[in-house]
């Protein structure tokens, strides 16, 4: 996936239609490259999911209103960017040059973002020369009406954060 611009869009509706607003994923089975992906002027609506997924956006009303009986939201994460190993620890793919510019809407009560690259010990995983960090991630002009969650980053090189609110104490993206 290269050279993609996603702009002037609304993600989510009054009913909730997705377990996250944006998810970018590579792993050692699927591999792949995500490079130069640009999200511009997005409005985040009511994103929710009442299944077994661990990526759940909890809307700003009670869980009983959000899910049918017997189903409960499980955590919250608006933006999910991750790399991983599935099965054999070989090439997990690449994630680089991802920009979120101009997000507006409702923030979840859980994590606002999880960006997880892998430690730089690729040669010990049979992937000599692989860069397993997320490279060049930009968060710019993000204003959420609600949201008390954290912006979580690990193994991210070249992070840019400009005019992002709310910014919770303890966020690991710096």
HELIX and SHEET records of a PDB file:
HELIX    1   1 UNK A   63  UNK A   66  1                                   4    
HELIX    2   2 UNK A  122  UNK A  125  5                                   4    
SHEET    1   A 5 UNK A   2  UNK A  11  0                                        
SHEET    2   A 5 UNK A  33  UNK A  44  1                                        
SHEET    3   A 5 UNK A  94  UNK A 105  1                                        
SHEET    4   A 5 UNK A 134  UNK A 144  1                                        
SHEET    5   A 5 UNK A 156  UNK A 165  1                                        
SHEET    1   B 4 UNK A  22  UNK A  27  0                                        
SHEET    2   B 4 UNK A  77  UNK A  84  1                                        
SHEET    3   B 4 UNK A 111  UNK A 116  1                                        
SHEET    4   B 4 UNK A 151  UNK A 154  1                                        
END                                                                             
